[in-house]
Amino acid sequence: MPLGEIAIELTGAVVRVIGHILIDVVLDVAVKGLGYLVCKFFSKSPEPDGVIVILVGVATWLVIFALVFIAYQTINL
């Protein structure tokens, strides 16, 4: 039985590490990256790790999803 418990714990640890890596990549690239690009368009030197960059990135993704949803609803009438 101990071998099975070790395998379960090891699998859980690997899944957690992969999950953390994916979350970090999504947060850094998708949210912060897009937020930084939008902030850079309106400001000369935005803080790359600032709260404003994250908020602008999340807001931009929400606008993108809303526009895609509206376009999908319009096309499927």
C-alpha positions, 0 to 999 in steps of 0.5 A: 500500500505505501507504494500506491500512496507515494504514487498518488502524492507524486502525481498530485505534486506534478499536477500542482507544479504544472498548474502553477506553471500554466497559471504563471504563464497565463497571468504573465503573458496573456494578462500582464502582456496585453495590459502592458501593451495597452498601457504603453499605447497611452503612457510612456513608461507604465510599470510592467508589474503594476496593478494598473497593468493587470487591471487593464489586461483583465478589462481588455480581455473582458472587452474582447470576450464581449465583442466576440460574444456579440459578434457570434450572436449577430452572425447566428441570427 
